[in-house]
Amino acid sequence: MMGGQPIIILKEGTEREKGKGAVYNNIAAARAVADAVKSTLGPKGMDKMLVDSLGDVTITNDGVTILKEIEIEHPTAKMLVEVAKTQDDEVGDGTTSAVVLAGELLKEAESLIEQEVHPTIIVNGYRMAAAEAVRRLRQLAFDVKRTDKATLGSIARTAMSGRSVGTNADFLADIVEEVAGEVRADVDNILVQKKHGGNLKDTTLIDGVVLDKERVHPRMPKFVRDAKIALINRALEVKKTEVNEEIRIRDPAKLQMFLDEEEKTLRAMVEKIQASGANVVLAQKGIDDVAQHYLAKEGIYAVRRVKESDMKKLAKATGARSVTNLDDLTAKELGRADLVEERKVGTDDMTFVTGCKKARAVSILIRGGTEHVVDEVERILHDALRVVAAAIEDGKAIAGGGSAEIELSIALKDYAATVGGREQLAIEAFAGALDVIPRTLGENAGLDPIDVLIKLRADHQKKGGKSMGVNVQTGEPLDMIKANVIEPLRVKIQEIDSAAEVAGMILRIDDVIASKKSPPPPPGGGEHGHGGGMGGMGGMGGMPPGMGM
């Protein structure tokens, strides 16, 4: 108060929470998000059914999909969603683990704050612990070669474990293995097409590109062998002018001349295509009916409105170059494939471009009983391809099943003793938080989590026990490398870095100032609607109360 007059700093309706209250509130929000996905972790994890505002249903246990679909309001909770998105963008797997670990780090920090340990010290300790954990992970990792199909297959199966594919995991892992051999499992080089109907085992890998398109004219050939493919990035139609125009023709003979000229232009386009030697046309834009007729007459197979992303994959698969101007279309620009054909898949016709030599792009055609199954299989394959690609790029992998986390937990407790000071408490808390992964794996399998942890710790203290993880069938420790439960090193490093960073960011917030949400404008209000006037005296907002008009 100055001179008995209140000073208004924040807008009316602004909410402010500061001190420990703000910290505890943020921790509670982040932990709620972690708890939402915790039950999906591991091979025995459960699925979530997500229903959006339009009533569309998604059934999945993919952490990032769940967090993207649920509309989260709380700003701190949104930060945990960002962790999952970053983990997914970087490595494609480990999203649930990263979020669960971040939630546990905040839970451990909460008890330290209650013991009057300052958040800055906790953040510093967490940073030191994360750096040491990453260093130890690099020591635990082993080499993976691109030619080591068995290990790459194990990495793919580990990423699929606990997902809804069940006994088909081996079948899908074999497809991922094959893709890894063909195009290094780079997701940009793989076209995924989905068609529900049939069985999941009908999912196939195609050494070329599958387009969800049919030929544009029924008189065109159903298949073309030794295909010479033209990729055309322009409409095979008569150009419309940019401006609004009107043509008035009074003489009927002139109208026929006008139509003949249009037809002549379209015929000239088809002649240019034919002159290049192309017998297959894949166009990114439309094809006029008259052009379709002439293409069919020449026995050329044509498809229109192909997506730009598919055009790029077609170029990689066939070696064709996309042309915008038909004058540039020569034999050099054409791509090659052994066969281009229209096949019926389910109830739809699709175009298959197969037998591409030195193809740098392949397709996976996913089949499944329902749309929900097909969508989930696409997500599962995407994750498996990403982790295999990460393992090939880095050439490093690590045992999964919670073995790395237990090993790090033991190592960090020893490291904490060498640091001393209050940071030691934070490093010990970080070590304790790492136990959440094996504990949750056991919990989700219906095992006693305490027994699981005690047995694992005992085995890790023995010589050669560094790769012992949770056997979700029996609850006994099991060598994860022998059990082929393997993950790329990058997944674990990203998981620990992301969780530590977001926990540190949330702990450093001691004041939350939330502006009042603007009410929706009144119907018919707008800028000059009701109450426009002087904007409710908006220009005089600085005036103290009691000084209004």
C-alpha positions in Angstrom: 0.0 0.0 0.0 1.3 3.5 -0.9 -0.6 6.4 0.6 -3.6 4.0 1.2 -4.0 3.3 -2.5 -3.7 -0.3 -3.9 -1.2 -0.9 -6.7 -2.6 -3.3 -9.2 0.2 -5.3 -10.9 -1.7 -8.3 -12.3 -4.8 -8.4 -14.3 -8.0 -9.1 -12.4 -8.7 -12.9 -12.3 -5.0 -13.8 -12.5 -4.1 -16.8 -10.3 -0.8 -16.9 -8.5 0.8 -19.7 -6.5 4.3 -19.5 -5.1 6.8 -21.2 -2.8 6.4 -24.8 -1.8 2.7 -24.9 -2.7 3.7 -24.2 -6.4 6.4 -26.9 -6.3 4.1 -29.6 -4.8 1.3 -28.7 -7.2 3.6 -29.1 -10.2 5.0 -32.4 -8.9 1.5 -33.7 -8.3 0.5 -32.8 -11.9 3.6 -34.5 -13.5 3.1 -37.6 -11.4 -0.5 -37.9 -12.4 0.7 -38.0 -16.1 3.3 -40.7 -15.2 0.7 -42.7 -13.4 -1.6 -42.6 -16.4 0.9 -44.5 -18.6 2.6 -46.6 -15.9 0.4 -49.6 -16.4 1.3 -49.9 -20.1 5.0 -50.5 -19.4 6.6 -53.8 -20.3 5.6 -57.1 -22.0 2.7 -57.5 -19.6 1.5 -53.9 -19.9 -2.2 -53.1 -20.3 -3.8 -51.2 -23.2 -5.7 -47.9 -23.0 -8.9 -47.0 -25.0 -8.9 -43.4 -26.0 -12.1 -41.8 -27.3 -11.8 -38.3 -28.8 -14.4 -35.6 -29.0 -15.7 -36.9 -32.3 -16.1 -40.4 -30.9 -13.2 -41.9 -32.7 -11.6 -44.8 -30.8 -7.8 -45.5 -30.5 -6.7 -48.7 -28.6 -3.0 -48.6 -27.8 -0.3 -49.0 -25.1 2.2 -46.7 -26.9 3.1 -44.0 -24.3 3.4 -41.2 -26.8 0.2 -42.0 -28.6 -1.7 -42.0 -25.3 -0.2 -38.7 -24.2 -0.8 -37.0 -27.5 -4.5 -38.1 -27.6 -5.5 -37.1 -24.1 -6.1 -33.4 -24.0 -3.9 -32.2 -21.1 -4.6 -28.7 -19.6 -2.1 -28.4 -16.8 1.1 -26.5 -18.1 3.5 -28.7 -16.0 1.8 -31.9 -17.2 2.3 -30.7 -20.8 6.0 -30.6 -20.1 5.9 -34.4 -19.5 4.0 -34.9 -22.8 6.9 -33.0 -24.5 9.4 -35.5 -22.9 7.4 -38.4 -24.6 7.3 -36.6 -27.9 11.1 -35.8 -27.8 11.8 -39.5 -27.0 9.6 -40.6 -29.8 11.2 -38.2 -32.3 14.8 -39.1 -31.3 14.5 -42.9 -31.0 10.9 -44.0 -31.5 10.8 -46.1 -28.3 11.2 -45.8 -24.5 8.5 -43.1 -24.3 6.7 -44.7 -21.4 9.9 -45.4 -19.5 11.1 -41.8 -19.9 7.8 -40.4 -18.5 7.6 -42.9 -15.6 11.2 -42.2 -14.7 10.6 -38.4 -14.7 7.5 -38.9 -12.5 9.6 -41.0 -10.0 12.4 -38.4 -9.9 9.9 -35.8 -8.9 8.4 -38.1 -6.3 11.9 -38.6 -4.8 12.6 -34.8 -5.0 9.4 -34.1 -3.1 10.6 -36.0 0.0 13.9 -34.2 -0.2 12.2 -30.8 -0.3 10.2 -31.8 2.8 13.6 -32.4 4.5 14.5 -28.8 3.7 16.9 -29.6 0.8 16.8 -26.7 -1.6 15.5 -27.5 -5.2 18.7 -26.0 -6.7 20.8 -28.6 -4.9 18.5 -31.4 -6.0 18.7 -30.2 -9.6 22.5 -30.1 -9.4 22.6 -33.6 -7.9 20.3 -34.9 -10.6 22.5 -33.4 -13.3 25.6 -35.1 -11.9 23.7 -38.4 -11.5 22.5 -38.3 -15.1 26.0 -37.6 -16.4 27.4 -40.5 -14.4 24.6 -42.8 -15.5 25.2 -42.1 -19.2 28.9 -42.7 -18.7 28.1 -46.1 -17.1 25.6 -47.0 -19.8 28.3 -46.5 -22.5 30.5 -49.0 -20.5 27.7 -51.5 -20.3 26.9 -51.3 -24.1 28.1 -53.9 -26.6 28.7 -53.6 -30.4 26.0 -54.4 -33.0 26.9 -54.8 -36.7 24.5 -54.1 -39.5 25.0 -57.6 -40.7 24.0 -59.1 -37.3 20.4 -59.9 -38.3 19.8 -62.0 -35.2 20.5 -59.1 -32.8 18.6 -56.6 -34.9 15.7 -59.0 -34.8 15.9 -59.2 -31.0 15.9 -55.4 -30.8 12.7 -55.3 -33.0 11.0 -58.0 -30.9 11.9 -56.2 -27.6 10.3 -53.0 -29.0 7.1 -55.0 -29.9 6.9 -56.9 -26.6 3.7 -56.2 -24.7 2.0 -54.7 -27.7 -1.2 -56.2 -29.1 0.4 -58.3 -31.9 0.9 -61.2 -29.5 2.2 -64.3 -31.2 2.7 -62.4 -34.5 5.7 -60.4 -33.0 8.2 -62.9 -34.6 6.5 -62.6 -38.0 6.6 -58.7 -37.9 10.2 -58.8 -36.5 11.3 -60.8 -39.6 9.8 -58.1 -41.8 11.7 -55.4 -39.9 14.9 -57.5 -40.2 14.5 -57.7 -43.9 13.8 -54.0 -44.2 17.0 -53.3 -42.2 18.9 -55.3 -44.8 17.3 -53.5 -47.7 17.1 -49.8 -46.8 18.8 -49.5 -43.4 15.4 -49.2 -41.7 15.2 -45.5 -42.5 11.6 -44.6 -41.9 11.7 -42.0 -44.7 12.5 -44.8 -47.2 9.6 -47.0 -46.2 6.0 -46.5 -47.4 3.4 -48.0 -45.1 0.0 -48.7 -46.6 -2.9 -50.0 -44.5 -5.9 -52.0 -45.6 -8.1 -53.7 -43.0 -9.5 -57.1 -43.8 -7.6 -60.3 -44.0 -5.2 -61.5 -41.4 -2.3 -59.8 -39.7 -0.1 -62.6 -41.3 -1.1 -61.2 -44.7 1.1 -58.2 -44.0 3.8 -58.2 -46.7 7.0 -56.4 -47.6 7.2 -55.3 -51.2 10.4 -54.5 -53.0 8.9 -51.4 -54.5 6.0 -49.0 -53.9 2.3 -49.7 -53.3 -0.1 -46.9 -54.1 -3.7 -46.7 -52.8 -4.8 -45.7 -56.3 -6.3 -47.4 -59.3 -5.7 -46.8 -63.0 -7.7 -43.9 -64.3 -9.3 -45.6 -67.3 -10.8 -49.1 -67.5 -9.4 -49.6 -71.0 -5.8 -49.2 -69.8 -3.8 -52.4 -69.4 -4.2 -54.0 -65.9 -0.5 -54.7 -65.8 2.7 -53.5 -67.6 5.9 -55.6 -67.7 9.3 -54.0 -68.1 7.7 -50.7 -67.0 9.3 -47.4 -68.0 7.8 -45.0 -65.5 7.3 -41.2 -65.9 6.7 -39.2 -62.7 4.8 -36.0 -63.7 4.4 -33.2 -61.3 1.8 -31.2 -63.3 -1.8 -31.5 -64.3 -2.5 -33.2 -67.7 -5.3 -30.8 -68.3 -5.8 -27.6 -70.2 -4.5 -24.7 -68.0 -7.1 -22.4 -66.4 -6.2 -18.7 -66.4 -5.3 -17.0 -63.1 -8.0 -14.3 -63.7 -11.8 -14.7 -64.0 -12.5 -14.7 -67.7 -15.5 -15.2 -70.0 -15.4 -16.4 -73.6 -18.5 -15.6 -75.7 -18.9 -17.7 -78.9 -21.7 -16.7 -81.2 -20.9 -18.9 -84.1 -21.5 -22.7 -83.5 -18.6 -23.5 -85.8 -16.2 -21.4 -83.6 -17.3 -23.5 -80.6 -16.2 -26.7 -82.4 -12.9 -25.1 -83.2 -12.4 -24.1 -79.6 -13.1 -27.7 -78.4 -10.8 -29.1 -81.1 -8.0 -26.9 -80.0 -8.4 -28.1 -76.4 -8.4 -31.7 -77.6 -5.3 -31.0 -79.7 -3.4 -29.6 -76.7 -4.2 -32.7 -74.6 -3.3 -35.1 -77.5 0.1 -33.2 -77.8 0.7 -33.9 -74.1 0.1 -37.6 -74.5 2.3 -37.7 -77.7 5.2 -36.1 -75.7 4.8 -38.8 -73.0 4.7 -41.5 -75.7 7.8 -40.1 -77.4 9.8 -40.4 -74.2 9.2 -44.2 -74.3 7.1 -44.2 -71.1 4.4 -46.9 -70.7 3.4 -45.9 -67.1 2.4 -42.4 -66.0 2.2 -41.5 -62.3 0.9 -38.0 -62.0 0.8 -35.9 -58.8 -2.1 -33.8 -60.1 -5.2 -34.4 -62.2 -5.6 -36.1 -65.7 -8.3 -34.8 -68.0 -10.9 -37.3 -69.4 -9.7 -36.6 -73.0 -6.0 -37.2 -71.9 -7.1 -40.4 -70.2 -8.7 -41.6 -73.4 -5.6 -41.0 -75.5 -3.3 -42.6 -72.8 -5.6 -45.7 -72.8 -5.5 -45.8 -76.6 -1.7 -45.9 -76.5 -1.8 -48.7 -73.9 -0.2 -46.5 -71.2 -1.0 -47.3 -67.6 -1.8 -44.0 -65.7 -2.5 -43.0 -62.1 -3.5 -39.5 -60.9 -3.3 -37.5 -57.7 -0.4 -39.4 -56.1 0.8 -37.8 -52.8 4.0 -35.8 -52.9 5.6 -38.1 -50.2 4.7 -41.1 -52.3 6.2 -39.5 -55.4 9.5 -39.1 -53.5 9.5 -42.8 -52.6 8.7 -43.7 -56.2 11.7 -41.7 -57.3 13.9 -43.6 -54.8 12.5 -47.0 -55.7 12.5 -46.7 -59.5 15.2 -44.2 -60.2 12.8 -41.9 -62.0 13.1 -38.1 -61.9 9.9 -36.0 -61.4 9.3 -33.5 -64.2 7.1 -30.4 -64.2 7.5 -29.6 -67.9 6.6 -32.3 -70.4 9.3 -30.9 -72.8 11.9 -32.1 -70.3 10.5 -35.7 -70.3 13.1 -37.9 -72.0 14.1 -41.6 -71.7 16.8 -40.5 -69.2 14.1 -39.2 -66.7 12.2 -42.5 -66.7 12.3 -45.0 -63.9 12.4 -48.8 -64.3 10.4 -51.6 -62.7 9.8 -55.2 -63.7 6.0 -54.9 -63.2 3.4 -52.3 -62.6 0.0 -53.8 -62.0 -3.4 -53.2 -60.4 -4.4 -55.7 -57.8 -7.5 -56.0 -55.6 -6.7 -55.8 -51.9 -9.9 -56.3 -49.8 -12.5 -54.3 -51.7 -10.2 -51.7 -53.2 -7.9 -51.7 -56.2 -4.3 -50.7 -55.5 -1.3 -50.1 -57.8 1.8 -52.2 -57.2 5.2 -51.0 -58.6 7.5 -54.0 -58.0 10.8 -55.6 -59.1 12.8 -52.3 -58.8 16.5 -53.0 -59.1 18.7 -51.2 -56.5 15.5 -49.9 -54.9 16.2 -47.4 -52.1 12.6 -47.4 -51.0 10.3 -50.3 -50.1 6.7 -50.7 -49.0 4.9 -52.6 -46.2 1.3 -53.4 -46.8 -0.4 -53.9 -43.4 -3.4 -56.2 -43.1 -5.6 -56.9 -40.1 -9.0 -57.8 -38.9 -10.2 -54.3 -38.0 -9.1 -50.7 -38.5 -8.0 -50.5 -34.9 -5.7 -53.5 -35.3 -4.2 -52.1 -38.5 -3.5 -48.7 -36.9 -1.9 -50.3 -33.9 0.3 -52.5 -36.1 1.4 -49.4 -38.0 2.5 -47.8 -34.7 4.3 -51.0 -33.6 6.2 -51.3 -36.9 7.1 -47.6 -36.8 8.7 -48.0 -33.3 10.5 -51.3 -34.3 11.9 -49.7 -37.4 13.1 -46.7 -35.5 14.9 -48.7 -32.8 16.6 -50.9 -35.4 17.7 -47.8 -37.3 19.1 -46.3 -34.1 21.0 -49.5 -33.4 22.4 -49.6 -36.9 23.5 -46.0 -36.8 25.2 -46.1 -33.4 26.3 -49.7 -33.6 25.6 -50.0 -29.9 23.0 -52.0 -27.9 22.3 -52.8 -24.2 20.4 -55.4 -22.2 16.8 -54.5 -21.5 14.2 -55.9 -19.0 15.2 -53.4 -16.3 18.8 -54.8 -16.1 20.5 -51.5 -17.0 18.4 -49.5 -14.5 19.3 -51.8 -11.6 23.0 -51.8 -12.5 22.9 -47.9 -12.7 21.0 -47.7 -9.4 23.8 -49.8 -7.6 26.6 -47.8 -9.3 25.0 -44.4 -8.5 24.7 -45.3 -4.8 28.5 -46.0 -4.7 29.1 -42.8 -6.7 27.0 -40.7 -4.3 29.3 -41.6 -1.4 32.3 -40.2 -3.3 30.5 -36.8 -3.9 29.4 -36.0 -0.4 27.5 -32.9 0.6 23.8 -32.4 0.1 24.2 -33.3 -3.6 24.8 -36.9 -2.3 21.2 -37.0 -1.1 20.0 -36.0 -4.6 22.2 -38.6 -6.3 20.9 -41.3 -4.0 17.3 -40.2 -4.8 18.1 -40.5 -8.5 19.5 -44.0 -7.9 16.3 -44.9 -6.0 14.1 -43.5 -8.8 15.8 -45.8 -11.4 14.3 -48.8 -9.5 10.9 -47.7 -10.7 11.4 -49.4 -14.1 12.1 -53.0 -12.9 9.6 -52.5 -10.1 6.8 -51.5 -12.6 7.8 -54.4 -15.0 7.2 -56.8 -12.1 4.0 -55.0 -10.9 2.4 -55.1 -14.4 3.1 -58.8 -14.6 1.3 -59.4 -11.3 4.5 -60.1 -9.4 5.5 -58.8 -6.0 7.7 -55.8 -6.9 9.7 -55.9 -3.6 10.7 -59.5 -4.2 11.6 -58.7 -7.8 13.9 -55.9 -6.7 15.6 -57.9 -3.9 16.4 -60.8 -6.1 17.7 -58.6 -8.9 20.0 -56.6 -6.6 21.4 -59.9 -5.2 22.2 -61.2 -8.7 23.7 -57.9 -9.8 26.2 -58.0 -6.9 27.5 -61.3 -8.2 30.2 -61.5 -10.8 28.8 -61.5 -14.4 25.3 -60.5 -13.2 25.2 -57.1 -15.0 22.7 -58.2 -17.6 20.2 -59.8 -15.2 16.7 -58.4 -15.7 13.1 -59.2 -14.8 11.6 -62.5 -16.1 8.0 -61.4 -16.2 6.8 -65.1 -16.4 8.4 -66.3 -13.2 9.6 -63.3 -11.3 13.1 -64.7 -11.1 16.1 -62.9 -12.5 17.1 -63.8 -16.0 20.1 -63.0 -18.3 18.5 -60.5 -20.7 21.2 -61.0 -23.4 20.7 -64.7 -23.4 16.9 -64.1 -23.5 17.4 -61.8 -26.5 15.8 -58.8 -24.7 18.0 -56.1 -26.2 17.5 -52.3 -26.7 19.6 -49.7 -28.6 21.9 -47.7 -26.3 20.4 -44.5 -27.6 17.0 -45.3 -26.2 18.4 -45.6 -22.6 20.6 -42.5 -22.9 17.7 -40.4 -24.2 15.4 -41.7 -21.5 17.8 -40.7 -18.7 18.7 -37.3 -20.2 15.1 -36.4 -20.9 13.8 -37.5 -17.5 16.5 -35.6 -15.6 16.1 -32.5 -17.7 12.3 -32.2 -17.3 12.5 -33.0 -13.6 15.1 -30.3 -13.1 13.0 -27.8 -15.1 9.9 -28.5 -13.0 11.8 -28.3 -9.7 13.2 -24.9 -10.5 9.7 -23.4 -10.8 8.7 -21.7 -7.5 6.1 -19.3 -8.8 3.1 -20.0 -11.2 1.3 -16.9 -12.5 -1.7 -17.9 -14.6 -3.6 -15.3 -16.5 -7.4 -15.4 -16.6 -8.6 -17.0 -19.8 -10.3 -14.6 -22.2 -14.0 -15.3 -22.5 -15.3 -16.1 -25.9 -16.5 -13.0 -27.9 -20.3 -12.4 -27.6 -22.4 -13.5 -30.6 -22.4 -10.7 -33.2 -19.9 -8.8 -31.0 -16.7 -8.5 -33.0 -14.7 -5.3 -33.0 -17.7 -3.1 -33.6 -20.3 -5.2 -31.8 -22.1 -4.6 -28.6 -20.0 -3.0 -25.9 -17.6 -1.8 -28.5 -17.8 1.9 -27.5 -14.5 2.8 -25.8 -13.5 -0.9 -25.3 -14.9 -0.9 -21.8 -12.6 2.1 -21.0 -9.7 -0.3 -21.9 -7.5 2.7 -22.8 -7.8 3.9 -19.2 -6.9 0.6 -17.6 -4.2 2.2 -15.6 -6.6 4.3 -13.5 -7.0 3.2 -9.9 -10.4 2.0 -8.7 -12.9 4.7 -7.9 -11.5 6.9 -10.7 -13.8 5.5 -13.4 -16.3 7.4 -15.4 
